Amino acid sequence: MARTRSAEPPVGRLTVLYDDRCPLCVHLRQWLGRQRQLVPLDLVPAGSQEARQRFPGLDRGGTLDEITVVGDGGQVYRGTSAWIVCLWALAEHRPKAHWLTTPAGRPFARATVLAAATFRSVTTERCGSAGAACRPPDPAGGSPG
């Protein structure tokens, strides 16, 4: 039996859950927002009430530790795959996203995500246990908790 190709894209909209306490994450969120999107991206802070309401079944601590992207069909992408799907959603970067899924590109994508995680670990204040309420650091220098 021949397979027919659907005219609809596999994903019509993506929600990017990012850590709004992380300077790198906030910078990348702003960058994503300025790009021409082939697939609309909703950019939502992972620790927000909106994220909890939209995705009550997701591990909240996990979404704060690592970028998580959720497709409108319930697809969940984390880490390297999440970054690749973000690039795939962008007009100027879709070809690069396809390359990053190849055997030649995947190690580059993984190394980039590991470098970002290392940078993030030294620039972001941790909020403790996954059940704790996460807040941005106090600009006056006090403890957020």
Sequence and secondary structure as in RCSB ss.txt:
>XXXX:A:sequence
MARTRSAEPPVGRLTVLYDDRCPLCVHLRQWLGRQRQLVPLDLVPAGSQEARQRFPGLDRGGTLDEITVVGDGGQ
VYRGTSAWIVCLWALAEHRPKAHWLTTPAGRPFARATVLAAATFRSVTTERCGSAGAACRPPDPAGGSPG
>XXXX:A:secstr
      SS S S EEEEE TT HHHHHHHHHHHHS BSS EEEEETTSHHHHHH TTS HHHHHHS EEEETTS 
EEEHHHHHHHHHHTBTTTHHHHHHHTSTTTHHHHHHHHHHHHHHHHHHS   SSTTS      TTS    
